[in-house]
Amino acid sequence: MTLAAKVPLKHAQEVKGFLMEHRLFDPQHGFRKDSSSIFFPISKKLGLKKSFPYIEFVDVELDILDRKKNLRATLSQSLSKEELAVLRRAFDIMGTIAIIEIPPEAVKKERLIAETILKLQKNVKTVLKKSGIHDTEFRTQPMEYVAGVNTKETVHREHGVMLKLDVEKVYFSPRLSTERARIASQVKPGESVLVMFSGCAPYPCVIAKNTKAKEVLGIELNPLGHKYGLENIRLNKIRNVTLINGDVKDIVPELKRKFDRIVMPLPKSAGDFLDVAFSASKKGTIIHFYAFEEEGKFDAAEKRVLAACKKAGVKCKILRTVKCGQHAPHVFRICVDFKIL
């Protein structure tokens, strides 16, 4: 018998994202489902019930996974001990593209690693490797082709929406799937939502497709990100989303609008835009402010919010601070949800 989280099928995607993000999956077992629920094998219960009250913990019979599906195990006979030691266990999958990191010690085996991923992940058709850092104003990252179909464009699916993008030229993180669902779950019928830094429109699409929001407005600086966003609106047949290409600091004042909810998914520098968010807020507006903070120091983001409110003469109430993904060792992406009073 194996410990499993029993999850209603309609919540499967958001719980799966959370389990992957927090490494709570039991890697030795597969999952199974019936007509109404899915059973995910878990290694521990850490925070699951608090985040997802509808989860049930049960002991069930689950299949033991074939070791051939484990990248490290499959490559154990082909890589040296030194190469295995530095092999990255995790990699991102966006649609049909897997994006890997190849340490300098394993560069000579990158083709072998990539081809092994193609064999193990049947839905993956292309493997790219990161060849630089997020160092442009558009948060994009250089990628190099390694194996499979030579392309950098794909269609990623999550929460009932399709997102087309070029993974090298448009910033997008599949690891934020759970967070996008969390925000959408808070949107009330009839709300007007502003999404700053909207990229190829993952937040606008997920919100529009899964809520009864009256309207969602997205603003994106990257022209190509904006172009893909427009295509994704058409692809998903969404009618209540408007996207604008431009700088948030220029566009928002021109709108002369107030919104019920504002999403600020720019952890590195969202604090520079809080005054802009306040100008588009009214009494009752909920703001989702993202930041990178070290473990144990999450209150620093709350203090920045409170200081910015004080400076602007705005009263607010911190509703919650949520950890929504690891950025680096001991550094996490967090979201401070607060309300304008």
C-alpha positions as CSV (number, residue, x, y, z in Angstrom):
1,M,0.0,0.0,0.0
2,T,1.2,3.5,-0.8
3,L,0.3,6.9,0.7
4,A,-1.6,8.9,-1.8
5,A,-3.5,12.2,-2.1
6,K,-7.0,11.6,-3.5
7,V,-7.9,14.6,-5.6
8,P,-11.1,15.4,-7.5
9,L,-10.4,15.3,-11.2
10,K,-11.3,19.0,-11.7
11,H,-8.5,20.0,-9.4
12,A,-5.9,17.5,-10.7
13,Q,-3.8,20.1,-12.6
14,E,-3.4,22.6,-9.8
15,V,-2.6,19.9,-7.2
16,K,-0.1,18.2,-9.6
17,G,1.7,21.5,-10.1
18,F,1.9,22.1,-6.3
19,L,3.3,18.6,-5.8
20,M,5.9,19.0,-8.5
21,E,6.9,22.5,-7.3
22,H,7.4,21.3,-3.7
23,R,8.9,17.9,-4.6
24,L,6.2,16.0,-2.8
25,F,5.7,13.2,-5.3
26,D,6.8,9.7,-4.4
27,P,9.1,9.0,-7.4
28,Q,8.8,5.2,-7.0
29,H,5.1,4.9,-7.9
30,G,2.7,5.9,-10.6
31,F,-0.7,7.5,-10.2
32,R,-4.1,6.1,-11.1
33,K,-7.6,7.5,-11.5
34,D,-11.2,6.5,-11.4
35,S,-14.3,8.3,-12.8
36,S,-14.2,11.1,-10.3
37,S,-10.7,11.2,-8.6
38,I,-7.0,10.9,-9.2
39,F,-4.6,9.3,-6.7
40,F,-1.2,11.0,-6.6
41,P,1.6,9.1,-4.7
42,I,3.1,11.4,-2.2
43,S,6.2,11.2,0.0
44,K,4.8,13.5,2.8
45,K,1.7,15.5,3.6
46,L,3.5,18.8,4.1
47,G,1.0,21.7,3.8
48,L,-1.3,19.9,1.4
49,K,-4.5,19.9,3.5
50,K,-4.0,23.6,4.3
51,S,-3.6,24.5,0.6
52,F,-6.2,22.1,-0.7
53,P,-8.9,21.3,1.9
54,Y,-10.7,18.9,-0.5
55,I,-7.7,16.5,-0.6
56,E,-8.1,13.1,1.2
57,F,-5.1,11.0,2.3
58,V,-5.5,7.3,1.6
59,D,-3.5,4.2,1.3
60,V,-3.9,2.5,-2.1
61,E,-2.2,0.0,-4.4
62,L,-0.2,1.9,-7.0
63,D,2.1,0.5,-9.7
64,I,5.8,0.7,-9.1
65,L,7.4,2.7,-11.8
66,D,9.8,1.1,-14.3
67,R,13.4,2.3,-13.5
68,K,13.9,3.0,-17.2
69,K,11.7,6.0,-16.8
70,N,14.2,7.5,-14.3
71,L,16.7,9.7,-16.1
72,R,19.5,9.2,-13.6
73,A,19.0,5.4,-13.5
74,T,18.8,5.1,-17.3
75,L,22.1,7.0,-17.7
76,S,23.9,5.4,-14.8
77,Q,25.8,3.1,-17.2
78,S,26.6,5.8,-19.7
79,L,27.9,8.6,-17.5
80,S,30.8,8.7,-15.1
81,K,30.3,9.1,-11.4
82,E,31.4,12.7,-11.7
83,E,28.9,13.4,-14.5
84,L,26.1,11.7,-12.7
85,A,26.8,13.7,-9.6
86,V,26.2,17.0,-11.4
87,L,23.3,15.8,-13.6
88,R,20.2,18.0,-13.0
89,R,17.3,15.8,-12.0
90,A,14.6,18.3,-12.8
91,F,13.9,20.1,-16.0
92,D,11.0,22.2,-17.3
93,I,8.6,21.0,-20.0
94,M,6.7,23.6,-22.0
95,G,4.3,21.9,-24.4
96,T,6.5,19.6,-26.5
97,I,9.8,21.2,-25.4
98,A,12.0,20.1,-22.5
99,I,14.5,22.8,-21.3
100,I,17.5,21.4,-19.5
101,E,20.6,22.7,-17.7
102,I,23.9,21.1,-18.7
103,P,26.7,21.6,-16.1
104,P,30.2,22.2,-17.7
105,E,31.3,18.8,-16.4
106,A,28.6,17.0,-18.6
107,V,28.8,19.1,-21.8
108,K,30.3,16.3,-23.8
109,K,27.3,14.1,-22.9
110,E,24.6,16.6,-23.5
111,R,23.4,15.0,-26.7
112,L,23.1,11.6,-24.9
113,I,21.2,13.2,-22.0
114,A,18.8,15.0,-24.4
115,E,18.1,11.9,-26.5
116,T,17.5,9.9,-23.3
117,I,14.9,12.5,-22.3
118,L,13.2,12.1,-25.7
119,K,12.9,8.4,-25.1
120,L,11.6,8.7,-21.6
121,Q,9.2,11.6,-22.1
122,K,6.9,10.6,-25.0
123,N,5.2,14.0,-25.2
124,V,8.6,15.8,-25.6
125,K,9.7,16.3,-29.2
126,T,12.5,18.9,-28.7
127,V,15.2,19.4,-26.1
128,L,16.9,22.8,-25.6
129,K,19.5,23.8,-23.1
130,K,19.8,27.1,-21.2
131,S,22.8,29.0,-22.5
132,G,22.6,32.2,-20.5
133,I,20.6,34.0,-17.8
134,H,17.5,36.1,-17.7
135,D,19.3,39.4,-18.3
136,T,17.2,41.5,-20.6
137,E,14.3,43.9,-19.9
138,F,12.0,41.2,-21.3
139,R,13.2,38.5,-18.8
140,T,14.1,36.2,-21.8
141,Q,16.8,33.6,-21.7
142,P,19.1,32.3,-24.5
143,M,18.5,28.7,-25.5
144,E,20.4,26.3,-27.7
145,Y,19.0,23.3,-29.6
146,V,20.3,19.9,-28.5
147,A,18.1,17.2,-29.9
148,G,14.8,16.3,-31.5
149,V,12.8,18.7,-33.7
150,N,14.7,21.9,-34.2
151,T,12.2,24.5,-33.0
152,K,11.8,26.9,-30.1
153,E,8.0,27.4,-30.6
154,T,5.4,25.3,-28.8
155,V,1.9,25.2,-27.4
156,H,1.7,24.7,-23.7
157,R,-1.5,23.6,-22.0
158,E,-2.7,24.3,-18.5
159,H,-6.0,24.9,-16.7
160,G,-8.1,24.5,-19.9
161,V,-6.1,27.0,-22.0
162,M,-3.5,26.7,-24.8
163,L,-0.5,29.0,-24.7
164,K,1.6,29.4,-27.9
165,L,5.0,30.9,-27.4
166,D,8.7,31.0,-28.4
167,V,10.4,29.8,-25.3
168,E,13.5,31.8,-26.0
169,K,12.0,35.1,-26.9
170,V,9.1,35.2,-24.4
171,Y,9.3,34.8,-20.7
172,F,7.0,32.0,-19.4
173,S,7.3,29.6,-16.4
174,P,5.3,26.4,-16.3
175,R,6.2,26.3,-12.6
176,L,3.7,29.1,-12.0
177,S,0.8,27.0,-13.1
178,T,-0.4,26.4,-9.6
179,E,0.0,30.1,-8.7
180,R,-2.1,31.1,-11.7
181,A,-4.8,28.8,-10.6
182,R,-4.6,30.2,-7.0
183,I,-5.1,33.7,-8.3
184,A,-8.0,32.6,-10.6
185,S,-9.7,30.9,-7.7
186,Q,-10.0,34.2,-5.9
187,V,-11.5,36.2,-8.7
188,K,-15.2,36.9,-8.1
189,P,-17.9,37.3,-10.8
190,G,-18.0,40.7,-12.4
191,E,-14.4,41.7,-11.4
192,S,-12.2,43.9,-13.5
193,V,-8.7,42.6,-13.4
194,L,-5.4,44.3,-14.4
195,V,-2.4,42.0,-15.1
196,M,0.8,44.0,-15.3
197,F,3.7,42.4,-17.2
198,S,1.3,39.9,-18.9
199,G,3.8,38.3,-21.3
200,C,2.1,35.9,-23.7
201,A,-1.1,36.2,-21.5
202,P,-1.0,33.1,-19.3
203,Y,-2.6,35.0,-16.3
204,P,-5.2,36.7,-18.5
205,C,-6.1,33.5,-20.3
206,V,-6.3,31.3,-17.1
207,I,-8.4,34.0,-15.3
208,A,-10.7,34.6,-18.3
209,K,-11.2,30.9,-19.0
210,N,-11.8,29.8,-15.4
211,T,-13.7,32.6,-13.8
212,K,-16.7,35.0,-14.5
213,A,-14.5,38.1,-14.5
214,K,-16.1,41.0,-16.3
215,E,-12.8,41.9,-18.0
216,V,-9.1,41.3,-17.8
217,L,-6.6,43.8,-19.1
218,G,-3.0,42.8,-19.7
219,I,-0.1,45.1,-20.3
220,E,3.2,43.8,-21.7
221,L,6.4,45.6,-22.8
222,N,7.8,42.8,-25.0
223,P,6.3,43.3,-28.5
224,L,6.7,39.6,-29.3
225,G,5.2,38.5,-26.0
226,H,2.3,40.8,-26.8
227,K,2.0,39.3,-30.3
228,Y,1.8,35.8,-28.8
229,G,-0.7,37.0,-26.2
230,L,-3.0,38.2,-28.9
231,E,-2.7,34.9,-30.7
232,N,-3.5,33.1,-27.5
233,I,-6.6,35.1,-27.0
234,R,-7.8,34.0,-30.4
235,L,-6.6,30.5,-29.9
236,N,-8.7,30.1,-26.7
237,K,-11.7,32.1,-28.2
238,I,-11.6,34.5,-25.3
239,R,-13.7,37.7,-25.6
240,N,-13.3,39.5,-22.3
241,V,-9.5,40.1,-22.4
242,T,-7.8,43.2,-23.8
243,L,-4.0,43.3,-24.2
244,I,-1.9,46.4,-24.6
245,N,1.7,46.6,-25.7
246,G,3.7,49.2,-23.8
247,D,5.3,50.2,-20.5
248,V,3.1,49.8,-17.4
249,K,4.3,53.2,-16.1
250,D,3.1,54.9,-19.4
251,I,-0.1,52.9,-20.0
252,V,-1.8,52.8,-16.6
253,P,-2.0,56.6,-16.1
254,E,-3.5,56.9,-19.6
255,L,-6.2,54.4,-18.8
256,K,-7.7,56.6,-15.9
257,R,-9.3,53.4,-14.6
258,K,-9.7,51.6,-11.3
259,F,-9.6,47.9,-11.0
260,D,-11.0,45.3,-8.5
261,R,-7.8,43.2,-8.7
262,I,-4.3,43.8,-9.8
263,V,-1.7,41.1,-10.5
264,M,2.0,42.1,-10.4
265,P,4.0,39.0,-11.5
266,L,7.5,40.6,-11.7
267,P,9.3,39.4,-8.6
268,K,12.6,41.1,-9.3
269,S,11.3,44.7,-9.5
270,A,7.6,44.8,-8.8
271,G,8.3,47.1,-6.0
272,D,9.2,49.8,-8.5
273,F,5.6,49.7,-9.8
274,L,3.6,49.8,-6.6
275,D,2.8,53.5,-7.0
276,V,1.4,52.7,-10.4
277,A,-0.8,49.9,-8.9
278,F,-2.0,52.3,-6.3
279,S,-3.1,54.8,-9.0
280,A,-5.3,52.1,-10.5
281,S,-6.7,51.0,-7.2
282,K,-9.8,51.9,-5.2
283,K,-11.2,50.9,-1.8
284,G,-11.5,47.1,-1.8
285,T,-8.9,46.4,-4.6
286,I,-6.9,43.3,-4.1
287,I,-3.2,43.5,-5.2
288,H,-1.0,40.4,-5.7
289,F,2.6,41.6,-5.2
290,Y,5.4,39.2,-6.1
291,A,9.0,39.2,-4.8
292,F,12.1,37.0,-4.3
293,E,13.0,36.5,-0.7
294,E,15.2,34.3,1.4
295,E,13.7,31.5,3.5
296,G,12.7,32.9,6.9
297,K,12.7,36.5,5.6
298,F,9.4,36.7,3.8
299,D,8.2,39.5,6.0
300,A,10.7,41.8,4.2
301,A,8.3,41.8,1.2
302,E,5.4,42.7,3.5
303,K,7.4,45.6,5.0
304,R,8.1,46.9,1.5
305,V,4.4,46.9,0.7
306,L,3.5,48.6,4.0
307,A,6.3,51.2,3.5
308,A,5.1,51.9,-0.1
309,C,1.5,52.3,1.1
310,K,2.6,54.7,3.9
311,K,4.6,56.8,1.4
312,A,1.6,57.0,-1.0
313,G,-0.8,57.8,1.8
314,V,-2.7,54.5,1.1
315,K,-4.1,52.3,3.8
316,C,-3.9,48.5,3.3
317,K,-4.3,45.2,5.0
318,I,-2.0,42.2,4.4
319,L,-4.2,39.2,3.7
320,R,-1.6,36.5,3.3
321,T,1.9,35.8,2.0
322,V,2.3,32.7,-0.1
323,K,5.4,30.8,-1.1
324,C,5.0,30.0,-4.8
325,G,8.2,28.5,-6.1
326,Q,11.9,28.1,-5.4
327,H,14.1,30.6,-7.3
328,A,17.5,29.6,-6.0
329,P,18.9,27.7,-3.1
330,H,17.1,29.1,0.0
331,V,15.5,31.8,-2.1
332,F,11.8,31.7,-3.0
333,R,9.3,33.5,-5.2
334,I,6.5,34.7,-2.9
335,C,3.3,36.6,-3.3
336,V,1.9,39.1,-0.9
337,D,-1.8,39.4,-1.3
338,F,-3.1,42.7,0.2
339,K,-6.2,44.8,0.2
340,I,-6.6,48.5,-0.2
341,L,-8.8,50.0,2.6
